[in-house]
Amino acid sequence: EHRHLHLSSCHECLQLENSTIESVRCASAENIPELSDDGDSKLEEKNDDCPARGIKRINLAGKPPNVLIYLGSENATVEFEQIKSILQECIDADSYTIYQLHEEQVLKDPWIDNSLLLIIATEKPISKENHKQFMKFLSKGGKILGFSSSFVFEGIQIKRRNKLKKTVQEVVVSKMDRTEIKLNLLLSGCIFEEVVKEDTSKVKTLSQLNNADKDTVIVHLTYGDSGGEAILSQAHLELDINSMDFQTEEDFNLLKISNTKRYEVLKEMLISLGLSCELREIPTLTPIYLLSSDEEIHLGFLKWLEGNVDSEGLRASSKVSLKFVSSCQSKMEVTPSLMPVITETGSFSSEHFSLKTYQENLQTKKLGKILLFTEVTTTTMDLLDG
């Protein structure tokens, strides 16, 4: 019930699934119009099995929680993985799915209606046809995040500054709370200049170089009446410092010192575009319960255990050791490498699993008669190794 309905960028999948998405939205709309930004607990109580439960951060107005990365090249797998890795450290990974938007998909696939955010991370020129598609995405309420790309639209233009290309410069970033943060970033060699127009309210400067010219390197733009907006940067926020092409060791050290602030700025931009960057708290590991649907088999298994554990009830393996104990103790330690297994079932209870229902539905002669159950564990592959 905590999985989210979303579409992949796979062309075949989209062809198949896009025909049903409108009916799904219409069917879901009856249950979600009053869902507030911070989640509606009353709605959860009334619709306990509603698939919308637990996805309060996602744009429920329509778009599935997909984030697309456009790199302008089919052979950009390494670059995609680098940017994806950085994003996954910033956004709530359980709420969004990240795909690469390939060149051949820009004009063909129905990604415009199936994505929340488009990241444009290529210095290559963008064709008129692709630019038109990106503008269409904005007009439908889409969000765009540009990293050192040539993509711009009304109100702003790009000016080359070759002396800044691949140099590390101090920039001043304006945050949403109106405070400022200074950090060193690798520049693309371009800056932004506003086009003189009557309406300049759609253009907001977010960051300037800390130099005499105060060159603009990050801007925020709005577009259309459906909430479309873009944040465009001519500073490399999207790359890990180990993958950047800088000129001197001093540049590397400056970038390293600013690395934490770089993540802070990147999260600020993503939050501004409506994404959630809350990192969920990792749940505490819980002990394992040895359960059985057959008392005779349970006793037989315990007898087998006597000859297969050491004097302290420990069965060691290369990754996770199991310590068999008769009952749950108050100060019982549960770690990724040592998991206690409680063999008496009298104290077992769980809101997520009913042993009685399991027993009533089990129809095998041998398989599934012995269970290891735990609420929270690491990976079961490690748990059962050896």
LODREN-696568 format. One record per atom (N, C-alpha, C): x, y, z. Coordinates in steps of 0.2 Angstrom, whole numbers, padded with zeros to 4 digits, always signed. Layout:
% LODREN-696568
XYZ
...
This chain:
% LODREN-696568
+0004-0006+0000
+0000+0000+0000
+0004+0006+0000
+0011+0005+0001
+0015+0011+0001
+0019+0012-0005
+0017+0008-0010
+0020+0009-0017
+0017+0014-0021
+0020+0018-0025
+0017+0023-0029
+0016+0021-0036
+0010+0023-0039
+0008+0022-0046
+0012+0027-0050
+0017+0024-0054
+0020+0029-0059
+0022+0025-0065
+0024+0029-0070
+0025+0026-0077
+0033+0027-0078
+0036+0022-0081
+0043+0022-0083
+0043+0026-0089
+0050+0028-0091
+0051+0031-0097
+0052+0026-0103
+0051+0020-0102
+0051+0015-0107
+0046+0016-0112
+0048+0016-0118
+0043+0018-0124
+0037+0013-0124
+0039+0006-0124
+0034+0001-0124
+0029+0002-0118
+0032+0003-0112
+0028+0003-0106
+0023+0009-0107
+0026+0015-0109
+0021+0021-0109
+0016+0020-0114
+0017+0017-0120
+0012+0015-0125
+0006+0011-0122
+0008+0006-0118
+0003+0002-0115
-0001+0005-0109
+0003+0009-0105
+0000+0012-0099
-0003+0018-0100
-0001+0022-0105
-0003+0029-0105
-0011+0029-0107
-0013+0024-0110
-0020+0023-0112
-0025+0023-0106
-0022+0020-0100
-0026+0019-0094
-0025+0025-0089
-0020+0029-0089
-0018+0034-0084
-0024+0039-0083
-0027+0041-0088
-0032+0046-0087
-0038+0043-0083
-0040+0037-0084
-0046+0034-0081
-0044+0033-0073
-0037+0031-0072
-0035+0030-0065
-0035+0037-0062
-0033+0042-0065
-0033+0049-0062
-0040+0051-0060
-0045+0049-0065
-0052+0051-0063
-0055+0047-0058
-0053+0041-0057
-0056+0037-0052
-0053+0039-0045
-0046+0041-0045
-0043+0043-0039
-0045+0050-0037
-0047+0054-0041
-0049+0061-0040
-0054+0061-0034
-0059+0057-0034
-0064+0057-0029
-0062+0057-0022
-0056+0053-0021
-0054+0052-0014
-0049+0057-0012
-0046+0061-0016
-0040+0065-0014
-0040+0073-0015
-0046+0076-0017
-0046+0083-0018
-0045+0087-0012
-0046+0085-0006
-0045+0088+0000
-0039+0087+0004
-0035+0083+0001
-0028+0081+0004
-0024+0087+0004
-0022+0089+0011
-0018+0095+0012
-0010+0094+0010
-0006+0099+0010
+0001+0098+0009
+0004+0094+0014
+0002+0095+0020
+0006+0091+0025
+0002+0084+0027
-0002+0082+0023
-0005+0076+0024
-0012+0076+0028
-0017+0072+0026
-0023+0073+0030
-0024+0067+0033
-0023+0067+0040
-0024+0061+0044
-0031+0058+0044
-0036+0063+0044
-0043+0061+0043
-0045+0057+0037
-0042+0059+0032
-0043+0055+0025
-0040+0048+0026
-0034+0047+0029
-0031+0041+0030
-0036+0036+0034
-0039+0039+0039
-0043+0035+0043
-0050+0033+0039
-0052+0037+0035
-0058+0035+0031
-0057+0030+0026
-0051+0031+0023
-0049+0027+0017
-0042+0024+0018
-0043+0019+0023
-0037+0016+0026
-0033+0012+0020
-0037+0009+0015
-0033+0006+0010
-0033+0010+0003
-0033+0016+0004
-0033+0020-0002
-0026+0021-0004
-0024+0020-0011
-0018+0020-0013
-0014+0026-0013
-0018+0032-0011
-0015+0038-0011
-0012+0039-0004
-0013+0035+0000
-0010+0035+0007
-0002+0035+0007
+0001+0040+0011
+0008+0040+0011
+0011+0043+0006
+0008+0047+0001
+0011+0050-0004
+0010+0057-0004
+0009+0060+0002
+0007+0067+0002
+0012+0072-0001
+0018+0070-0002
+0023+0075-0005
+0022+0075-0013
+0019+0070-0015
+0019+0070-0023
+0013+0075-0025
+0014+0077-0031
+0009+0082-0034
+0003+0078-0036
-0002+0077-0032
-0008+0073-0033
-0012+0076-0039
-0011+0082-0041
-0015+0086-0046
-0014+0082-0053
-0010+0077-0053
-0010+0073-0059
-0003+0070-0061
+0003+0073-0061
+0009+0070-0063
+0012+0065-0059
+0013+0059-0062
+0017+0054-0058
+0024+0056-0056
+0026+0053-0050
+0032+0056-0047
+0039+0054-0051
+0039+0056-0057
+0045+0054-0061
+0050+0060-0062
+0056+0059-0061
+0061+0064-0062
+0065+0062-0068
+0065+0066-0074
+0069+0064-0080
+0075+0068-0080
+0081+0065-0083
+0087+0068-0084
+0089+0068-0091
+0089+0074-0095
+0091+0075-0102
+0098+0077-0103
+0102+0073-0106
+0109+0074-0107
+0111+0075-0114
+0106+0075-0119
+0108+0077-0126
+0112+0072-0129
+0113+0066-0127
+0117+0061-0130
+0115+0054-0128
+0115+0050-0132
+0113+0043-0131
+0118+0039-0127
+0125+0041-0128
+0130+0038-0124
+0132+0042-0118
+0128+0043-0114
+0129+0047-0108
+0127+0043-0101
+0128+0037-0102
+0126+0032-0096
+0130+0034-0090
+0136+0036-0090
+0141+0037-0084
+0138+0044-0081
+0137+0049-0086
+0135+0055-0083
+0128+0055-0080
+0123+0051-0083
+0117+0050-0080
+0117+0047-0073
+0122+0042-0072
+0122+0038-0066
+0125+0043-0060
+0130+0047-0063
+0133+0052-0058
+0128+0057-0055
+0124+0060-0060
+0119+0065-0058
+0113+0061-0054
+0111+0055-0056
+0106+0051-0052
+0109+0050-0045
+0115+0048-0044
+0118+0047-0038
+0117+0053-0033
+0119+0059-0036
+0119+0065-0032
+0111+0067-0030
+0107+0066-0035
+0100+0067-0033
+0097+0063-0028
+0099+0056-0028
+0097+0052-0023
+0099+0053-0016
+0104+0057-0015
+0107+0059-0009
+0103+0065-0006
+0099+0068-0011
+0095+0075-0009
+0088+0074-0008
+0085+0070-0013
+0077+0069-0013
+0075+0063-0009
+0069+0063-0007
+0066+0057-0003
+0066+0052-0009
+0070+0047-0008
+0071+0042-0013
+0065+0037-0014
+0061+0037-0008
+0055+0033-0009
+0049+0036-0012
+0050+0042-0014
+0044+0046-0017
+0045+0047-0024
+0051+0046-0027
+0052+0048-0034
+0056+0043-0037
+0055+0042-0044
+0059+0038-0048
+0063+0042-0053
+0069+0040-0054
+0073+0044-0059
+0075+0040-0065
+0074+0043-0071
+0075+0040-0077
+0079+0045-0082
+0082+0042-0087
+0085+0046-0092
+0081+0047-0098
+0080+0054-0100
+0076+0055-0106
+0080+0055-0112
+0080+0050-0116
+0084+0049-0121
+0082+0054-0127
+0087+0056-0131
+0085+0060-0137
+0079+0058-0141
+0079+0052-0143
+0074+0049-0147
+0067+0049-0143
+0067+0050-0137
+0060+0050-0133
+0057+0057-0133
+0061+0062-0134
+0059+0069-0132
+0053+0071-0137
+0053+0069-0143
+0047+0071-0147
+0042+0066-0148
+0044+0059-0146
+0039+0054-0147
+0035+0052-0141
+0038+0051-0135
+0035+0048-0129
+0031+0053-0125
+0026+0051-0122
+0021+0056-0118
+0024+0057-0112
+0031+0059-0111
+0034+0061-0105
+0031+0067-0102
+0029+0072-0106
+0027+0078-0103
+0021+0078-0098
+0017+0073-0099
+0011+0072-0094
+0013+0068-0088
+0019+0064-0089
+0021+0059-0084
+0027+0060-0080
+0028+0067-0079
+0034+0069-0076
+0033+0075-0071
+0036+0075-0066
+0036+0081-0061
+0042+0086-0063
+0048+0083-0064
+0054+0087-0065
+0058+0085-0071
+0060+0090-0075
+0065+0088-0080
+0072+0092-0079
+0077+0088-0078
+0084+0091-0077
+0087+0091-0084
+0089+0097-0086
+0093+0097-0092
+0100+0098-0091
+0105+0094-0092
+0112+0094-0090
+0116+0093-0096
+0116+0097-0101
+0120+0096-0107
+0122+0103-0109
+0128+0104-0111
+0131+0111-0114
+0129+0111-0122
+0127+0105-0124
+0126+0105-0132
+0120+0109-0133
+0120+0112-0140
+0114+0116-0142
+0108+0112-0142
+0102+0115-0140
+0096+0111-0140
+0092+0113-0146
+0090+0108-0150
+0086+0110-0156
+0080+0113-0155
+0077+0117-0160
+0071+0121-0159
+0065+0116-0157
+0065+0110-0160
+0060+0105-0159
+0060+0103-0151
+0066+0102-0149
+0066+0100-0142
+0064+0105-0137
+0067+0111-0139
+0065+0117-0135
+0058+0118-0135
+0054+0117-0140
+0047+0118-0140
+0044+0113-0136
+0046+0107-0135
+0044+0102-0131
+0045+0104-0124
+0051+0106-0122
+0052+0108-0115
+0048+0114-0113
+0046+0118-0118
+0042+0124-0116
+0035+0122-0115
+0033+0116-0119
+0026+0113-0118
+0025+0110-0111
+0031+0107-0109
+0031+0104-0102
+0030+0109-0097
+0033+0115-0098
+0032+0121-0093
+0025+0123-0093
+0022+0124-0099
+0016+0127-0100
+0010+0122-0096
+0012+0116-0095
+0008+0111-0092
+0009+0110-0085
+0013+0115-0082
+0015+0115-0075
+0021+0111-0073
+0025+0109-0078
+0031+0106-0077
+0036+0110-0074
+0041+0107-0070
+0047+0110-0067
+0053+0108-0071
+0058+0113-0072
+0064+0112-0076
+0070+0114-0071
+0075+0110-0071
+0081+0112-0067
+0087+0111-0072
+0090+0117-0074
+0095+0117-0079
+0102+0117-0076
+0107+0113-0078
+0114+0113-0076
+0118+0115-0082
+0121+0121-0082
+0126+0123-0087
+0123+0121-0094
+0117+0122-0095
+0114+0120-0102
+0113+0127-0106
+0111+0126-0112
+0110+0132-0116
+0102+0134-0116
+0099+0130-0112
+0091+0131-0112
+0090+0137-0108
+0086+0142-0112
+0084+0148-0109
+0077+0150-0112
+0073+0154-0109
+0067+0157-0113
+0066+0164-0111
+0061+0166-0113
+0059+0173-0112
+0061+0177-0106
+0064+0183-0106
+0067+0186-0101
+0074+0185-0099
+0077+0180-0102
+0084+0179-0100
+0088+0177-0106
+0094+0178-0106
+0099+0176-0112
+0106+0174-0109
+0109+0170-0113
+0116+0168-0110
+0121+0172-0113
+0126+0174-0109
+0132+0177-0112
+0138+0173-0110
+0143+0172-0115
+0149+0169-0114
+0154+0173-0110
+0157+0170-0105
+0163+0173-0102
+0168+0167-0102
+0172+0167-0107
+0177+0162-0108
+0182+0162-0102
+0184+0167-0099
+0189+0168-0094
+0186+0164-0088
+0180+0163-0087
+0177+0159-0082
+0176+0152-0083
+0177+0149-0089
+0176+0142-0091
+0180+0138-0087
+0177+0133-0083
+0181+0128-0079
+0185+0131-0074
+0183+0137-0072
+0186+0140-0066
+0182+0139-0060
+0185+0139-0054
+0181+0139-0047
+0181+0146-0045
+0175+0148-0044
+0173+0155-0041
+0169+0155-0035
+0170+0160-0031
+0165+0161-0026
+0158+0164-0028
+0153+0160-0026
+0146+0163-0028
+0142+0164-0022
+0138+0169-0022
+0133+0171-0017
+0126+0168-0019
+0123+0164-0015
+0117+0161-0016
+0111+0164-0012
+0106+0166-0014
+0100+0169-0010
+0096+0163-0009
+0095+0162-0002
+0090+0156+0000
+0083+0158+0001
+0078+0154+0001
+0071+0155+0002
+0070+0159+0008
+0074+0158+0013
+0072+0162+0019
+0076+0169+0019
+0078+0171+0013
+0081+0178+0012
+0088+0178+0015
+0091+0173+0018
+0098+0173+0020
+0102+0172+0014
+0109+0173+0014
+0113+0171+0009
+0119+0166+0011
+0121+0162+0006
+0126+0157+0008
+0132+0158+0002
+0138+0158+0005
+0144+0159+0000
+0147+0152+0000
+0149+0150-0007
+0152+0144-0008
+0156+0144-0014
+0161+0140-0015
+0165+0140-0022
+0162+0134-0026
+0161+0136-0032
+0158+0131-0037
+0162+0132-0044
+0162+0126-0048
+0165+0126-0054
+0160+0129-0059
+0162+0134-0063
+0158+0137-0068
+0158+0134-0075
+0153+0135-0079
+0153+0133-0086
+0156+0137-0091
+0157+0144-0089
+0160+0149-0093
+0154+0153-0096
+0148+0153-0094
+0143+0157-0096
+0139+0160-0090
+0136+0166-0091
+0132+0169-0086
+0125+0171-0089
+0121+0173-0085
+0114+0175-0087
+0114+0183-0088
+0110+0185-0093
+0108+0192-0093
+0101+0193-0094
+0098+0198-0091
+0091+0199-0092
+0089+0202-0098
+0084+0200-0102
+0082+0204-0108
+0078+0209-0106
+0079+0216-0108
+0075+0221-0106
+0068+0221-0108
+0063+0220-0104
+0056+0219-0105
+0052+0223-0100
+0046+0224-0102
+0041+0227-0098
+0040+0223-0091
+0039+0217-0092
+0037+0212-0086
+0044+0209-0084
+0047+0211-0079
+0053+0207-0076
+0051+0203-0070
+0045+0203-0068
+0043+0199-0062
+0044+0192-0063
+0044+0189-0069
+0045+0182-0070
+0052+0180-0069
+0057+0184-0069
+0064+0183-0068
+0067+0185-0061
+0070+0180-0058
+0072+0181-0051
+0080+0179-0051
+0084+0183-0049
+0091+0181-0048
+0092+0177-0041
+0095+0171-0042
+0096+0167-0036
+0103+0167-0034
+0108+0168-0039
+0115+0168-0037
+0119+0172-0041
+0124+0176-0038
+0129+0180-0042
+0136+0178-0040
+0140+0180-0045
+0148+0179-0043
+0149+0184-0038
+0154+0182-0033
+0156+0187-0028
+0162+0191-0031
+0161+0195-0037
+0166+0199-0040
+0163+0206-0042
+0167+0210-0045
+0166+0217-0046
+0159+0217-0050
+0159+0213-0055
+0153+0213-0060
+0147+0210-0058
+0147+0206-0052
+0141+0203-0049
+0137+0199-0055
+0141+0195-0059
+0138+0191-0064
+0133+0186-0061
+0127+0186-0065
+0122+0181-0063
+0123+0174-0065
+0123+0169-0061
+0125+0162-0063
+0119+0157-0061
+0114+0159-0057
+0108+0155-0056
+0102+0160-0056
+0097+0158-0060
+0091+0162-0060
+0084+0157-0059
+0079+0160-0057
+0073+0157-0057
+0068+0160-0061
+0064+0156-0065
+0059+0159-0070
+0053+0156-0069
+0047+0159-0070
+0041+0156-0070
+0038+0157-0078
+0033+0152-0079
+0031+0152-0086
+0023+0149-0086
+0019+0153-0089
+0012+0151-0090
+0008+0152-0084
+0002+0149-0084
-0003+0150-0079
-0004+0144-0075
+0000+0138-0076
-0001+0132-0073
+0004+0130-0068
+0008+0135-0066
+0013+0134-0061
+0020+0131-0064
+0021+0132-0071
+0027+0130-0073
+0033+0135-0071
+0039+0132-0069
+0044+0136-0067
+0051+0132-0068
+0056+0136-0069
+0063+0133-0070
+0068+0137-0066
+0073+0133-0064
+0079+0136-0061
+0085+0134-0065
+0088+0139-0068
+0094+0137-0072
+0100+0140-0069
+0105+0135-0069
+0112+0137-0066
+0117+0136-0071
+0122+0141-0071
+0128+0140-0075
+0134+0138-0070
+0132+0136-0065
+0137+0133-0060
+0136+0125-0059
+0141+0121-0059
+0140+0114-0058
+0139+0112-0051
+0132+0111-0050
+0130+0109-0044
+0128+0101-0044
+0128+0099-0050
+0125+0092-0051
+0131+0087-0051
+0137+0089-0051
+0143+0084-0052
+0146+0083-0045
+0148+0077-0044
+0153+0075-0038
+0160+0078-0039
+0163+0080-0034
+0169+0084-0035
+0174+0079-0038
+0174+0072-0037
+0179+0068-0040
+0178+0067-0047
+0172+0069-0050
+0171+0068-0057
+0172+0075-0061
+0173+0080-0057
+0174+0087-0061
+0181+0088-0064
+0181+0092-0069
+0187+0093-0073
+0189+0100-0071
+0193+0101-0065
+0196+0107-0063
+0203+0108-0065
+0206+0114-0064
+0213+0115-0066
+0218+0114-0061
+0217+0116-0055
+0223+0115-0050
+0220+0111-0044
+0225+0109-0040
+0224+0106-0034
+0220+0111-0029
+0222+0117-0029
+0219+0122-0025
+0211+0122-0027
+0210+0122-0033
+0202+0122-0035
+0199+0116-0032
+0202+0110-0032
+0199+0104-0029
+0198+0105-0021
+0203+0108-0018
+0202+0109-0011
+0196+0114-0009
+0196+0119-0014
+0190+0124-0013
+0183+0121-0014
+0183+0116-0019
+0177+0113-0020
+0175+0108-0014
+0180+0105-0012
+0179+0100-0006
+0177+0104+0000
+0179+0109+0001
+0177+0113+0007
+0170+0115+0007
+0168+0117+0000
+0161+0119-0001
+0156+0113-0002
+0158+0107-0002
+0154+0102-0004
+0147+0101+0000
+0148+0102+0006
+0142+0102+0011
+0137+0107+0009
+0140+0113+0008
+0135+0119+0006
+0132+0118-0001
+0136+0114-0006
+0134+0113-0012
+0127+0109-0012
+0127+0104-0008
+0121+0099-0007
+0116+0104-0004
+0117+0108+0001
+0112+0112+0004
+0109+0117-0001
+0113+0120-0006
+0110+0124-0011
+0106+0119-0016
+0108+0114-0018
+0105+0109-0022
+0098+0107-0019
+0098+0105-0013
+0092+0104-0010
+0087+0110-0010
+0090+0115-0008
+0086+0122-0008
+0082+0123-0015
+0086+0121-0020
+0083+0122-0027
+0077+0117-0028
+0079+0111-0026
+0074+0105-0027
+0067+0106-0023
+0068+0109-0017
+0062+0110-0013
+0058+0116-0016
+0062+0121-0019
+0059+0127-0022
+0054+0125-0028
+0057+0119-0031
+0053+0117-0037
+0048+0111-0035
+0047+0111-0028
+0041+0107-0026
+0043+0099-0024
+0049+0098-0024
+0051+0091-0022
+0052+0090-0015
+0052+0084-0012
+0053+0083-0005
+0060+0081-0004
+0064+0084+0000
+0071+0082+0002
+0071+0080+0009
+0066+0078+0012
+0066+0075+0019
+0069+0068+0019
+0074+0067+0023
+0077+0061+0023
+0073+0057+0029
+0070+0051+0027
+0066+0048+0032
+0071+0044+0037
+0069+0044+0043
+0072+0041+0048
+0073+0033+0047
+0079+0030+0048
+0079+0023+0047
+0076+0020+0053
+0072+0015+0052
+0068+0012+0058
+0073+0007+0061
+0072+0006+0068
+0076+0002+0072
+0075-0005+0070
+0080-0009+0070
+0080-0016+0069
+0076-0020+0075
+0073-0025+0073
+0069-0029+0078
+0071-0036+0078
+0070-0039+0084
+0072-0046+0084
+0067-0051+0080
+0070-0057+0078
+0067-0061+0074
+0063-0066+0078
+0057-0068+0076
+0053-0073+0080
+0053-0080+0076
+0054-0085+0079
+0053-0092+0076
+0046-0094+0077
+0043-0095+0071
+0036-0097+0072
+0034-0103+0068
+0029-0107+0070
+0028-0113+0066
+0020-0114+0066
+0018-0117+0061
+0011-0118+0060
+0009-0125+0063
+0014-0129+0065
+0013-0136+0067
+0018-0137+0074
+0015-0138+0079
+0018-0139+0086
+0024-0144+0085
+0022-0150+0082
+0027-0156+0082
+0033-0154+0078
+0032-0150+0072
+0037-0148+0068
+0042-0143+0072
+0038-0139+0076
+0042-0134+0079
+0047-0137+0084
+0044-0142+0088
+0048-0145+0093
+0054-0149+0090
+0053-0152+0084
+0058-0155+0080
+0063-0151+0078
+0061-0145+0076
+0066-0140+0073
+0071-0138+0079
+0067-0137+0085
+0071-0134+0091
+0076-0140+0093
+0074-0146+0092
+0079-0152+0094
+0085-0152+0089
+0083-0150+0083
+0089-0150+0078
+0093-0144+0079
+0091-0139+0082
+0095-0133+0083
+0100-0134+0088
+0098-0139+0093
+0103-0140+0099
+0109-0142+0096
+0110-0146+0091
+0116-0149+0088
+0119-0144+0083
+0116-0138+0082
+0118-0134+0076
+0119-0127+0079
+0120-0126+0085
+0122-0119+0088
+0127-0121+0093
+0131-0115+0095
+0136-0116+0100
+0132-0116+0107
+0137-0116+0113
+0134-0116+0119
+0130-0110+0121
+0131-0105+0118
+0127-0099+0119
+0121-0098+0114
+0120-0103+0111
+0114-0103+0106
+0115-0099+0100
+0122-0098+0098
+0124-0094+0092
+0125-0098+0086
+0122-0096+0080
+0124-0099+0074
+0127-0094+0070
+0133-0094+0069
+0137-0089+0065
+0137-0090+0058
+0137-0085+0054
+0138-0085+0047
+0143-0079+0045
+0144-0078+0039
+0149-0073+0037
+0147-0066+0037
+0140-0065+0037
+0137-0058+0037
+0133-0057+0043
+0128-0062+0045
+0124-0060+0050
+0124-0067+0055
+0125-0066+0061
+0125-0072+0066
+0118-0072+0069
+0115-0078+0070
+0108-0078+0073
+0109-0081+0080
+0107-0078+0085
+0107-0080+0092
+0100-0082+0095
+0099-0088+0096
+0093-0091+0097
+0092-0091+0105
+0086-0087+0107
+0085-0086+0114
+0077-0088+0115
+0076-0091+0121
+0069-0093+0122
+0064-0087+0122
+0066-0082+0125
+0061-0076+0126
+0064-0070+0125
+0059-0065+0124
+0062-0058+0123
+0064-0054+0129
+0070-0052+0129
+0073-0048+0135
+0073-0041+0134
+0072-0037+0139
+0071-0030+0138
+0077-0026+0135
+0083-0029+0137
+0089-0025+0135
+0092-0029+0129
+0088-0033+0125
+0091-0037+0120
+0094-0032+0114
+0100-0034+0112
+0103-0030+0107
+0102-0033+0100
+0100-0029+0095
+0099-0031+0089
+0103-0027+0084
+0108-0030+0081
+0112-0026+0076
+0112-0029+0069
+0115-0026+0064
+0115-0029+0057
+0119-0035+0057
+0124-0036+0062
+0128-0042+0062
+0126-0048+0067
+0122-0046+0071
+0119-0050+0077
+0112-0050+0078
+0108-0055+0076
+0101-0054+0076
+0098-0060+0081
+0095-0058+0087
+0092-0063+0091
+0086-0066+0088
+0085-0073+0089
+0079-0076+0087
+0075-0079+0093
+0069-0077+0094
+0065-0079+0100
+0061-0085+0098
+0062-0091+0101
+0060-0097+0099
+0053-0099+0102
+0051-0095+0108
+0044-0096+0111
+0039-0091+0108
+0034-0094+0105
+0029-0090+0102
+0024-0086+0106
+0024-0088+0112
+0019-0085+0117
+0018-0077+0117
+0024-0074+0116
+0024-0067+0117
+0024-0063+0110
+0023-0067+0105
+0023-0064+0098
+0016-0061+0096
+0016-0055+0094
+0011-0052+0091
+0013-0047+0086
+0009-0046+0080
+0011-0041+0075
+0005-0038+0072
+0005-0032+0070
-0001-0029+0067
+0000-0030+0059
+0006-0033+0057
+0007-0034+0050
+0007-0041+0048
+0006-0046+0053
+0006-0053+0051
+0002-0057+0056
-0003-0061+0053
-0007-0065+0058
-0005-0072+0057
-0002-0075+0062
+0000-0082+0061
-0006-0087+0060
-0012-0085+0063
-0018-0089+0063
-0020-0089+0055
-0020-0083+0052
-0023-0083+0045
-0018-0087+0041
-0011-0086+0042
-0006-0090+0038
-0008-0097+0039
-0009-0100+0045
-0010-0107+0046
-0016-0109+0042
-0021-0105+0042
-0028-0107+0039
-0027-0108+0032
-0022-0104+0029
-0021-0104+0022
-0016-0108+0019
-0011-0111+0023
-0006-0115+0021
-0008-0122+0019
-0007-0124+0013
-0009-0130+0011
-0003-0135+0009
+0003-0133+0011
+0008-0138+0009
+0009-0143+0014
+0013-0148+0013
+0015-0154+0017
+0021-0152+0022
+0026-0149+0019
+0032-0147+0022
+0034-0140+0022
+0033-0137+0016
+0036-0130+0015
+0032-0125+0018
+0036-0121+0022
+0032-0115+0025
+0030-0117+0032
+0032-0123+0035
+0029-0124+0042
+0033-0121+0047
+0040-0119+0045
+0044-0115+0050
+0045-0108+0047
+0044-0103+0051
+0045-0096+0049
+0049-0092+0053
+0053-0088+0050
+0057-0083+0053
+0053-0076+0052
+0051-0073+0057
+0047-0066+0056
+0050-0061+0060
+0051-0055+0056
+0054-0049+0060
+0051-0043+0056
+0049-0038+0060
+0046-0032+0057
+0051-0028+0053
+0057-0027+0056
+0063-0023+0052
+0069-0027+0052
+0072-0028+0046
+0078-0031+0046
+0083-0028+0041
+0089-0030+0040
+0093-0027+0034
+0091-0030+0028
+0095-0035+0025
+0093-0038+0019
+0092-0046+0021
+0087-0049+0018
+0086-0056+0020
+0091-0060+0016
+0094-0058+0011
+0100-0062+0008
+0105-0063+0013
+0107-0057+0016
+0112-0058+0021
+0110-0062+0027
+0104-0061+0029
+0101-0065+0035
+0101-0072+0034
+0100-0075+0028
+0100-0082+0027
+0106-0085+0024
+0111-0081+0023
+0118-0083+0020
+0121-0088+0025
+0122-0094+0023
+0125-0099+0027
+0120-0102+0032
